[in-house]
Amino acid sequence: MRIAYFDAFSGIAGDMTVAALLDAGADAQALTSGLTSLGTAAKFTVEPVKRAGIAGTRFVVEAPTDNKHRHLHHIDKIIDESGLPATTKDRSKRVFRKLGEAEASVHGISLERVHFHEVGAVDSICDIVGACYGLDLLGIERIYMSNVNVGSGTVQCDHGLMPVPAPATAKLLTGHPTYASGPSVELTTPTGAAFAAALAESFGQMPAMKVDKIGFGAGTKDFPGHSNMLRVMVGEASAAAEAATVTVIEANIDDTTPQVLGYTMERLFEEGALDVALQPLQMKKNRQGTLLRVIAKPEDQEKLAQLILAETTSLGVRMYTAQRRVLARKTVPVATPYGEVRMKVSEEGSATPEYDDCQKLARERRVPLKDVIAAAHFTYQSTR
């Protein structure tokens, strides 16, 4: 699967996204021809530039004077009547809908009443559609985003002077990891934020991938000591179906009973822990203890840490981040002499019977658990 990782270390804007994809190898002539089919009479320039000494590409839209305040259905009509591929049209409309929903929320009106001001102008339409077409030209099926640098300071909008990030940008990036670094300007625009919010599978660490193309898309300004670029890394997804940052929560416990620890493990799984382990320890003063280790999604870390403190006698926990890689897997049912058992089969070919299935059959048939497990392995290997 072809994927792309956008590194928004200097923010993300529509023109930067198009430029990054062009720099990564998207056909410039095909892209500009596709945008011409929108019928906006815009002209396009693709040029090599440098930002703080780093070479990249700049994409410029020269649009005729356009004071129209378009509604979402007007923009959808422009996109639908173009000669662009269906996937480009679908992605573009998803981005504009996401943007429209943010604007509607900010202004307290319905989506149908939203007037697209700056982002409904011809250059913004071409930027968003061009970014989506660039994905198609490179065969990119999924995109991923880094944490997003939004910038700081203020920005002049149609509604007056606004703090950075602008209201629509802030709404679009709600729930996603952001930060402010570098020059005191707007680094992430509503068009860039909408593209990321509508299309990114996830935000954060780079996914497991084999990179074969890298592109740098230049922003309009050149800041001293700060490369105003959006980097995109394009390649094939690796065998890891999941590549994510996780939180590891640990506690050394020497005065809690095994029953309480067993119950705590159950509660942690119920509340979303990815894994829980109990390990014997020899602690200070020669006391026997237990290491409780929990692997959690970052968004669940506080909830699970509080659960540990509430359910055990521990007075504190340790938390640190780690990288998690998980192979793709599928479930294959096999018919054993004792009944059906689901086999968990990894992308690399290893197979393990589902414990709950084996346990249930062992109890029902009054046979040793190891016999059911062996039968499941034998049946699966025999039918491959």
Buried (B, 14 or more C-beta within 10 A) or exposed (E): EBBBBBBBBBBBBBBBBBBBBBBBBBEBEEBBBBBBEBEBEBBBEBEEBBBEEEEBBBBBBEBEEBEEEBBBEBBBEBBEEBEBBEEBBEBBBBBBBBBBBBBBBBBEEEEEEBBBBBBBBBBBBBBBBBBBBBBBBBEBBBBBBBBBBBBBEBBEBEEEEBEBBBBBBBBBBEEBEBEBEBBEBBBBBBBBBBBBBBBBEBBBBBBBBEEEBBBBBBBEEBBEEBBBBBBBBBBEBBEBBBBBBBBBBBBBBBEBEEEEBEEBBEBBEEBEBBEBEBEEBEEEEEEEBBBBBBBBBBEBBEBBBEBBBEBBEBEEBEBEEEEBEBEEBEEBEBEBEBBEBBBBBBEEEEBBBBEEBBEBBBEEBEBEEEBBBBBBBEBBEEEE
